[in-house]
Amino acid sequence: MAMVRQPLAWGSDAWIDSYSRRTHVEGIFGNYKSAKTADLQRGWIFIVGMVKTSLMLAAVAVATNIRLLRKWAA
């Protein structure tokens, strides 16, 4: 049977802890997509394969983190 409701009660402490992870991830994705940081957008790279794409995304993550650390340290 398909799950028809959330596994955690809405608004409970456990739900808030679980849902707060989403805000962190959305912020990271926002930094990747921002023109001021990585400017990641559809069609940004033309390679085929999960391994190659994953390596490129790892490079974007490293570059974005370095850029954010430099901005934070300034």
N, C-alpha and C positions, 0 to 999 in steps of 0.2 A: 504494500500500500504506500502510496506517495505521502511524503511529509506535508501536512497541510497547515502547520503552524511552526513558529520559531521554537528551537530547542530550549531557549532560556526565556523566562518571564520578562516581558517588556518593562523596562525601567528598574529592574532589580540591579543590585550591585554587580552581579556576575554579568548581566547583559551590558551594563555601562562599561565594564572592563573590556569585554569582548568587542563592543562597538567602537570604543575609542581607538582601537588599532586601525580602523578604517580611516579616521581623520589623519593619522600619520601617513598612511599609504597614499591617500589622495594628495597630500601636500608634496610628497616625493614625486608623484606623477605630474603634478602641476609644475614643479621645477624642471622636469624633463621636457615638458611641452612649451615652456616659456621661451620667448625669443631672446630674453636676456641671459638665459642659461644654456640649455642644450639645444633648444629649438627643434625638438623631436616632433615630427609630423608624418602623416601618411605619405609613403613614397620616398622617405628620407634615405633609403638604402636599397640597392638592387642586388641582393645576394639571395641564394636559395639554400635552404637547409636550416634545421633547428640549431645545430651546433654553431654554425657561422653567425646566425642571427643572435644567438645567446652571447657569443663572444663580443659582438659589436655592442649589444646592450650593456654588457659588463664594462666595456670601455667608456660608454656614455655615462654610466653610473660613477665610475672613477673620476672622470673629467668633471662631472657636476659636483661631486663631493669636494674635489680639490678647489673648484671655483667658489663654492659656498664657504669652505674653511678659510680661504684667502679673504673673502668679504667679511667674515666674522672676525678675523684677526686684525683687520685694518681699523 
